[in-house]
Amino acid sequence: MKTLFTLFALLPTALFAHTGDHSHTGFFANLRHLATEPDHLLMLGAAIAVAVVIYMRKGRSS
């Protein structure tokens, strides 16, 4: 795992999810961009999964 993080640190272009314009004007244009790009949806799903795991573990420990 440390090797993977080191690789990403040395190659910052590997962290670019997708090419394209990120300078959208307006709230709804930004929201549409976040809701239609697969990489953003994947990260949202991962964040929700981590939150659920943390919530479940916290509830189990009390």
N, C-alpha and C positions, 0 to 999 in steps of 0.2 A: 504494500500500500504506500509506503514511503517513497518507493521508486516511482510510482505513478504520479504522486504529488510533485516530486522533483522534476519529472519529465514535463508536466504541465507548467511548472514554474519557469523552466528553461525555454519552453516553446509556447509563448502566450497566444500565438495564432491558433493553437489547438483548442483553445477555450472559446473561440468564436463559434457560436451556435449556427448562425446562418448569415448569409450576405443579404444586403438589402438596406433600404432606408429606414432609419429609426427616428427621423425627425418629423414625426406626424404632428399636425396642428389640431388641437382640440381634444377634449376628453374622450369623445366617442371614437375618434380615429385611433387613439392610443389603446382604448379598450378593445376595439375590433382587432387590432394588431396582436394584442396579448391573447385574445381568445381564438385566433385562427392559426397561429404559428405552432406547429407540433412541438418544437423545442420548449416553448413557453408552457404549453400544456403539460409536457412531461415534468418540468420542474415544479409546476403547481401540484401535480399529482404526487411527486416525491415529497414536497413540503407537507402536504396533507397526511401522507403515510407516516412521516416522522412524527408529526403532531399527534396522530392517533396512537402510535407506539408509546410515546412519552406519556400521554394521558392514561393509557391502559396500565403502564407500569407504575405510575404514581398512585392510581386507584388501588392497585393490588398490594402496594407496600404499606398502606395505612390500616 
